[in-house]
Amino acid sequence: MNQTEGFRHELKYRIGYAQYIELRNRLRTVMQSDVHTGADGKYLIRSIYFDNYADKALREKADGVPMREKFRIRYYNDDFSYLTLEKKIKDNNLCMKVDAQITEEECRELLAGKTNGMRGHPSPLVRELYAKMRYQMLRPKVLVSYMREPYIYRAGNVRITFDSDIRTTLFHRDFLEGKVADIDTAEAPQDMVLEVKYDAFLPDMIQRLVQINTLRQTAFSKYEACRRFG
């Protein structure tokens, strides 16, 4: 069954390690760590991104097209038992995600180009990807990996994450591997991406703790950063 969340605000900032330590210490006083994290408060995310032969998603991001979409398959901590197909829709600083769970077998067949089973899939999102793989020639392009440290504040449905160690693996058919060979994409050691997501409003307390007015907002895209290598 597809899960759809409404449009949410999404703000991104590039920060250094010292900023991260300061912000993390502040946020921990009022925000809770995500229950799905490990003992260190983090988890590993891997996402297989799709694009077409003309790199439509990549070019729209680079050109600043305000309304765009990307398809990806995501899994956590190298656990193939829970895989989700996601479509992320961006409208300037607003974002919305639609997702559907798929099996490891379905994922491997999709990556191998065996898409006939997708045509009658019970999920509308899987059927949509099937159609766009046929008519827009969407194909798996890159595997994006990173560590995420997430914090939650219930008022305003606020989610703040620190993403680090962003790495890339270009398409080589076997994306679902127990051991991934990838390369670092950071321009400077210990660079991080701070993401702030919320619904209708960002509580004043969180704004003060993060000191958003002192940070420089960025349009950073992990997909775009990882595609610099091919």
Beta strands, then each sheet from edge to edge (+ up, - down):
strand 1: 3-4
strand 2: 8-15
strand 3: 32-33
strand 4: 43-51
strand 5: 67-76
strand 6: 79-91
strand 7: 94-102
strand 8: 139-153
strand 9: 158-170
strand 10: 183-184
strand 11: 192-198
sheet 1: 1+ 7- 2+ 11- 9+ 8- 3+
sheet 2: 1+ 7- 6+ 5- 4+
sheet 3: 1+ 7- 2+ 11- 9+ 10-
end
